[in-house]
Each structure stands twice: as structure tokens, then as C-alpha cells.
Amino acid sequence: MAYVITDACISCGACEADCPVGAISQGDDRYVIDPEKCIECGACEGTCPVGAPKAE
């Protein structure tokens, strides 16, 4: 299952910079993860200061 970014996102961009496959981009109110690109590596979850990315 791909990761998703929850409402806890503060739009800091840390996860986007650490995604090795470029699956994360700025959405309307928070960052979003493209499930087609996500390789479920967990890099986003490990770098987020508020724990917003979660495995579905």
C-alpha cells in the first residue's frame, strides 16, 4: 500500500526533498503522494517532523 499524507501535514516540504522517486508534490492544502510512483520505502515518514506520512 502506498503512503498517504494526513491532515497533520504542516507543508514544510521535508518529505518532498527526501523522496527518492519524486512521488511527493505540493497539493492545495498539504503535500500529496502519487500512489503510482510511491515505492513504500518510508523515507517520507522518517523525515517528517510531525509524522504526517502514513502507510495506508
N, C-alpha and C positions, 0 to 999 in steps of 0.2 A: 504494500500500500504506500502511495506517495505521501510525503509530508504535507501538512497544511499550516498556515499561519493563523493563529487565533486572534481574537479581539484584543488580546494583551499587547499586541504589537505597538511600539512607540515610534515606528518609522525611522529608526536610527540608521538603517542600511548595513549594519554589520553582517547580516546573513547574506545579503546580495553579494558582498565582496568576497565571502568565503565559499560560495557555491562553486564547485569545480566544473559544473556543466552549464552554468548560466541559466538555471531554471527559475531564478527568483527575479522579480521586477516590481517596480513601484505600482501599486494599484490606486484606486480612488481614495481610500482612507487608510490603507496599510499595504505592506508588501504582500505579494501573492506568489505562489509556487505553481509552475506549469507541471501538471501531473504527467504529461507526456515526456518531459525532459528529466524529471526527478529520478535519481538512481538510488534513493533511500540511503544515502551514505551517513546522514546525521550531522554533517558539518554545520548546518544552519542551527540545529538545536544546541550544539555545543558552544556556539559563539554568541548566541542571543543573550543579552543581559537580563531580559525579563521572561525567558522561557516560552516565547510565543510559538515557535515552530513545534509541531507535534506530529507524530506518526498517526495516520488515520487508522 
